[in-house]
Amino acid sequence: MNLKTSIYLGISMIISSIILAFGFSKIKEQVNFVTVKGLSEKEVVADKAWWSLNTQVSANTTAEMQRNIQYIESQFKTFLKDNGFTEDEMNQASLNVYQNNYKDATSRLQGDYKLSLTTNDIEKVKDAIKLTGDIFSKGILLQSDPWSAGPKYYFTKFKSLKKEMLAEATKEAKAAAQEFADNSGSNVGKIRRANQGVFQILPGDRTNENEVFYSDKIVRVVSTFEYYLK
């Protein structure tokens, strides 16, 4: 091997060593990261309500069933209108009639009748619920199953909060990463990975009940971030 070749070979080895050292340094830098979470919560009030008045109808003939249904429908609509609701807020009534085959049945026909409404006036629903005894005084028994009869309250303006809440969750996560970095003698670098998390709507009192039964709600999101440390 001549001198010129040896010089070229030596220079190549030096350059290769520098490149490898730089590469290992970058790999080491990329490996160090911290995983943190950011929380954002907003207290909100439902802006839409659904409520259904449900009852059972008994009859021995179709004509009698029709008369009974007409009476119940008129009483339901009168009650709702007396409490400030309009026809536009009332949905199409639902009726399911079937033959009563029970051995000791006192009527040949049985029917399930439902008249529901959808409204943006939450307080009006709350006030009307307290007065449903007026319907009982008309000889009509209301079913009380909360899932089929309601009322249920919904928050529909979720999109208006999403951007603000994600920004707040990101800020909280960055602060947590910075605190960790300060305690470990590091600096926070770029985001390595991010997961915005799932938005949840919780009851306002934070119970385990379903949020649809509460007009006061909490919108919550927990976002997860990984930050490089350098």
For each residue, the residues with C-beta under 8 A, 3 or more apart:
1: 5 6 9
2: 5 6
3: 6 7
4: 7 8
5: 1 2 8 9
6: 1 2 3 9 10
7: 3 4 10 11
8: 4 5 11 12
9: 1 5 6 12 13
10: 6 7 13 14
11: 7 8 14 15
12: 8 9 15 16
13: 9 10 16 17
14: 10 11 17 18
15: 11 12 18 19
16: 12 13 19 20
17: 13 14 20 21
18: 14 15 21 22
19: 15 16 22 23
20: 16 17 23 24
21: 17 18 24 25
22: 18 19 25 26
23: 19 20 26 27
24: 20 21 27 28
25: 21 22 28 29
26: 22 23 29 30
27: 23 24 30 31
28: 24 25 31 32
29: 25 26 32 228 230
30: 26 27 33 228
31: 27 28
32: 28 29 186 228 229 230
33: 30 192 226 227 228 229
34: 177 180 181 226 227 229
35: 224 225 226
36: 173 174 176 177 180 224 225 226 227
37: 172 173 176 222 223 224 225
38: 168 169 170 171 172 173 174 176 222 223 224 225
39: 169 172 220 221 222
40: 165 166 168 169 172 220 221 223
41: 218 219 220
42: 161 165 218 219 220
43: 204 216 217 218
44: 155 157 161 216 217 218 219
45: 122 155 215 216 217
46: 49 122 153 154 155 214 215 216 217
47: 120 122 154 155 156 157
48: 118 119 120 122 153 154 155 156
49: 46 118 119 120 121 122 125 150 151 152 153 154 215
50: 116 117 118 150 151 152 154
51: 116 117 119 125 128 129 149 150 151 152
52: 114 115 116 117 148 149 150
53: 76 79 80 114 115 116 132 135 142 149
54: 112 113 114 142 143 145 148 149
55: 72 112 113 140 141 142 143
56: 110 111 112 113 141 143
57: 65 68 69 72 97 110 111 112 113
58: 68 100 106 107 109 110 111
59: 62 64 65 67 68 107 108 109 111
60: 64 107 108 109
61: 64 65 108 109
62: 59 65 66 109
63: 66 67
64: 59 60 61 67 68 109
65: 57 59 61 62 68 69 97 109 111
66: 62 63 69 70
67: 59 63 64 70 71
68: 57 58 59 64 65 71 72 111
69: 57 65 66 72 73 95 111 113
70: 66 67 73 74
71: 67 68 74 75
72: 55 57 68 69 75 76 113 140
73: 69 70 76 77 93 113 115
74: 70 71 77 78
75: 71 72 78 79 135 138 140
76: 53 72 73 79 80 115 135 140
77: 73 74 80 81 87 90 115
78: 74 75 81 82
79: 53 75 76 82 83 128 131 132 134 135
80: 53 76 77 83 85 89 90 115 117 128
81: 77 78 84 85 86 87
82: 78 79
83: 79 80 124 127 128 131
84: 81 121 124 128
85: 80 81 89 90 117 119 124 128
86: 81 89 90
87: 77 81 90
88:
89: 80 85 86 117 118 119
90: 77 80 85 86 87 115 116 117
91: 115 116 117 118
92:
93: 73 113 114 115
94: 112 113 114 115 116
95: 69 111 112 113 114
96: 111 112
97: 57 65 109 110 111
98: 109 110 111
99: 108 109 110
100: 58 105 107 108 109 110
101: 105
102: 105
103:
104:
105: 100 101 102 108 110
106: 58
107: 58 59 60 100 110
108: 59 60 61 99 100 105
109: 58 59 60 61 62 64 65 97 98 99 100
110: 56 57 58 97 98 99 100 105 107
111: 56 57 58 59 65 68 69 95 96 97 98
112: 54 55 56 57 94 95 96
113: 54 55 56 57 69 72 73 93 94 95
114: 52 53 54 93 94 95 148
115: 52 53 73 76 77 80 90 91 93 94
116: 50 51 52 53 90 91 94 150
117: 50 51 52 80 85 89 90 91
118: 48 49 50 89 91
119: 48 49 51 85 89 122 124 125
120: 47 48 49
121: 49 84 124 125
122: 45 46 47 48 49 119 125 126 153 215
123: 126 127
124: 83 84 85 119 121 127 128
125: 49 51 119 121 122 128 129 151
126: 122 123 129 130 215
127: 83 123 124 130 131
128: 51 79 80 83 84 85 124 125 131 132
129: 51 125 126 132 151
130: 126 127
131: 79 83 127 128 134
132: 53 79 128 129 135 136 142
133: 136 137
134: 79 131 137 138
135: 53 75 76 79 132 138 140 142
136: 132 133 139 140 141 142
137: 133 134
138: 75 134 135
139: 136
140: 55 72 75 76 135 136
141: 55 56 136
142: 53 54 55 132 135 136 149
143: 54 55 56 148 149
144: 149
145: 54 148 149
146: 149 150 213
147:
148: 52 54 114 143 145
149: 51 52 53 54 142 143 144 145 146
150: 49 50 51 52 116 146
151: 49 50 51 125 129 213
152: 49 50 51 212 213
153: 46 48 49 122 212 213 214 215 217
154: 46 47 48 49 50 212
155: 44 45 46 47 48 158 201 217 219
156: 47 48
157: 44 47 160 161
158: 155 161 162 199 201 219
159: 162
160: 157
161: 42 44 157 158 164 165 219
162: 158 159 165 166 199
163: 166 167
164: 161 167 168
165: 40 42 161 162 168 169 199 219 221
166: 40 162 163 169 170 196 221 223
167: 163 164 170 171
168: 38 40 164 165 171 172
169: 38 39 40 165 166 172 173 196 197 221 222 223
170: 38 166 167 173 174 223 225
171: 38 167 168 174 175
172: 37 38 39 40 168 169 175 176
173: 36 37 38 169 170 176 177 223 224 225
174: 36 38 170 171 177 178 188 225 227
175: 171 172 178 179
176: 36 37 38 172 173 179 180
177: 34 36 173 174 180 181 188 225 227
178: 174 175 181 182 188
179: 175 176 182 183
180: 34 36 176 177 183 184 186
181: 34 177 178 184 185 186 187 188 227 229
182: 178 179 185
183: 179 180
184: 180 181 229
185: 181 182
186: 32 180 181 229 230
187: 181 229 230
188: 174 177 178 181 227 228 229
189: 227 228 229 230
190: 227 228
191: 194 225 226 227 228
192: 33 226 227 228
193: 225 226
194: 191 223 224 225 226
195: 223 224 225
196: 166 169 221 223
197: 169 221 222 223 224
198: 221
199: 158 162 165 219 220 221
200: 219 220 221
201: 155 158 211 217 218 219 220
202: 206 211 217 218 219 220
203: 206 207 209 210 211 213 214 216 217 218
204: 43 214 215 216 217 218
205: 214 216
206: 202 203 218
207: 203
208:
209: 203 213 214
210: 203 213
211: 201 202 203 214 217
212: 152 153 154
213: 146 151 152 153 203 209 210
214: 46 153 203 204 205 209 211 217
215: 45 46 49 122 126 153 204
216: 43 44 45 46 203 204 205
217: 43 44 45 46 153 155 201 202 203 204 211 214
218: 41 42 43 44 201 202 203 204 206
219: 41 42 44 155 158 161 165 199 200 201 202
220: 39 40 41 42 199 200 201 202
221: 39 40 165 166 169 196 197 198 199 200
222: 37 38 39 169 197
223: 37 38 40 166 169 170 173 194 195 196 197
224: 35 36 37 38 173 194 195 197
225: 35 36 37 38 170 173 174 177 191 193 194 195
226: 33 34 35 36 191 192 193 194
227: 33 34 36 174 177 181 188 189 190 191 192
228: 29 30 32 33 188 189 190 191 192
229: 32 33 34 181 184 186 187 188 189
230: 29 32 186 187 189
